[in-house]
């Protein structure tokens, strides 16, 4: 028997999912999935006797199948809001440093102000806490 989806779990409030992209030179970076219209979620799966969490994409229309993402295709980062206008900021990385998140606001006043934070990495440790 193959992988069985046991439960679909939304990305926790306060976290933003970013998906991997490639530029014209083939270099990878991550971009805010909300801005691209992708719906990313955790899925509790069972394969044989083993349970695990994976990232999946869903069709926004509710039609079609869920698609499992590779482990390094999705990164989670804290959701940030603009201090000037209160809008949710866009999260992205650069090809030079895809592990550092840059937040940008669409309002003209904050467009050039960037906040750089360390990215929360992986399904196994979504809160980014040190494992003991």
N, C-alpha and C positions, 0 to 999 in steps of 0.2 A: 504494500500500500504506500502511496506517495505522501506528499506533504498535505496536511489537512489544516485549514484555517479554523481556529477555535474561537477567536474573538478579534474584533476590529476596535482599535483604541485610538482616539484622536491624539494629535500631538498636544502635550500639556500646555495650558494657557501660560503665557510668559516666555514661550520658546518659539523660534521661527525656524522653519525648515529651509535649507538651501540645497539646491541640486547642482551637480557638476555640469559644467559647460566647457566647450573648447573654443578658443579664438581661431582666427584664420591661419595661424601658424601651428595649430594643434596643441597649444599649451592649455592646461586645465586651470579653471577658476570656479568659484561657486557663486551662485546668484539666487536671490530670494525667490522661492517657489511661488509665493503668493502673487508676485509681479508677473510671473509667466503663466499663471492660471493652473498650475499643477496642484493637485490635491494629494498631499503626502500624509500617511498615517502609519502608526505602529500596527502590526498584526501579530497576535499570538498564534504561533503555528505549532503543530505536532507532527513529527516524522518518526514513526514507530513509537517508541516509548520516550522520546526526547522532545521536550518543549523548548521553544525559543522565541525571541522577538526579532522581527524583520521589519524593514521599511517597505511599504507598498504604495503604489499609485492607484488612484481610482479615477474612473471616467466621471467627469463633473455632471454628466447627464444621467448617471446611474445605469447606463447601458454598457454591456461588455464585461470583461473579466478584470480582476485585479492583476496588476503586474508587479512582480517582486523586483526591487532595486538591488543592485550590488551593494555590498557593505560600505564601499567608499563613495557611492554615488550621492548619498544624502549626509549632510552635516546639520547639527542643531546649534543654534546660537540664541542668546537671550533677545527677546523683543525689546526694542528701544523706541521711545517717543520723543519727538522734537520738543525742546524746552521753549521754543519760540511760539510755535503754532499748535502743538499738541498732536500732530499727525504721527501715525506709525512711520518709522524711518525704514528705508530700504537697506537691506543687508547684502553685502557683496564682498568678494575678495579680489585680489589681483593675481595675475599669472606669476608674478615674482614671489609672492608669499601667500599661497592659498590657505594657510592656517591662521592668518590674522583677518578678522572681520572689520570692514569699514562700513559705517552707517552714514547714509546721506538722506537728507530731507528734500522733498520736492518744492518746499517754499523757497523763494528767491533769497530771503535773508540768511538761510542756513545752508544753502547749496554747497558752499565750499568748506563748511565746518565738518570735520570727520572725527568720529570717536572710534578708536581701535581697541578691540578687546580680544582675549583669547577665545577661540572657538570651543564650544562644548562638542565633544567628539564621540560618536558611536551610540548604538542602540543599547549596549551593555551597561553604559554609565551615563544616562541622560541628564542627570543633575550635575555632572562634571565633578563629583566629589572624589577624593582620593580613596582608592580601594585599599583595605587593610589586609 
